Amino acid sequence: MRVRNFPYRAFALPLLLLRFSAAADEPKPTPENTISIKLENEVKPQTFPRPIKFFIEKVVDRSGSPEPMRVIKERGGVFLDKQPPEIVQQALTDTLQNSNLLAADRASADYLLTVYLFHFGLGEGTGYEFFGKVDLNVVVKNVSTGKSSEITALGTSIQGAAVRKKNILKNIQANIDEALESALRNFLRGTKLRDAVVAPDAKPAAPPQASQILRFVARPLKGRYDHA
Amino acid sequence: MRKYYLLLAAAVFLLTTWASAKDQPKFKSIEVKHFPNAEGVELPPEFSDFLYAELKETLQKKNLAEQLIGEDEVVDSADAAQSVILEGSVLEYKKGSVVKEQLTRGWGGGRSLTAHVKMLRRSNNEVMIDKDIKVGVPAMADPKHLARFLAGKIAGEMKHQDR
């Protein structure tokens, strides 16, 4: 019996060892391979016709990534220090606060923002560069009317590849920073946000009064018959 | 001797003027739009975003505009006359064939992409560039390399365009 099972065991053992060694190779976050994403440059939102306040209700991760904090697996891995929704919430809060567009609480807000995060980190490039990509979908809800608008915002950045681990970390950090900044700018300076914020408040033109209609109809007649 | 000094001063003046004119960006802003695929064009799903990113990066590197703005971002109306919109579409993509490439010794069989590119002045929608651009890479190369070459060619076209 033992002799008969030997070939199977001999075949299974290396596979098992390979599986365990692969599990041991899984990179773990350490201070050396962790990066912190913060906005380097201030994002200036567009100016709105009247003072308005936004409140960030929540930021939801819709990337579907099992490990959202891991940016790359190769070269011992690169990790984010926070969950992507936390990073986006912080960046958006800071930007709105700096521009005096952030409401103190939900009750005092004119618009509620729900951010869906579809991609945060590196996208698929050619392999010769780092392609940073932040893809957002923001639902802007008007508190007074209850009307919602969906706005997509995309931020991208391309940085050269690096060989040294230190440079890889630096380039990836700069790359995601820039992509996040670009996505926030795309949202806050976008025409879609302007339309969402301005359009519901724009009062529809008042229907013409009966006297105006009569005056319009009567004008050609008046000219025609006055001199007669 | 005075003549030489005058000539030298004139040369320095001309050189500095030329250098400063060269450093000045051509446009106030360039809005880059995504290039949609024409019917039947099958490219990797990330291609469109990658081309968008490559275009922004290449135009930034070439210093063609004071600012590169994302899709559908607002622009100051005062800058509209000196701002342009870059749009286009991918008309054709050929995957290529490694075998054909080997048989023809690189004269055929490579990946290729043809895009229609349009550059419009923001203020009056004047068409400044309206042409098809074709790029190619070896059949083994990643199709996203086509995006890089296309971005480079578009930037070249824009650079030689009058303001």
Interface residues (C-beta under 8 A of the other chain):
Chain A: Q46 G123 E124 G125 T126 G127 F131 K133 D135 A153 L154 G155 T156 S157 I158 S182 R185 N186 R189 G190 T191 K192 R194
Chain B: P44 E46 D49 F50 Y52 A53 E54 K56 E57 I69 G70 E71 D72 E73 V74 D142 K144 H145 R148
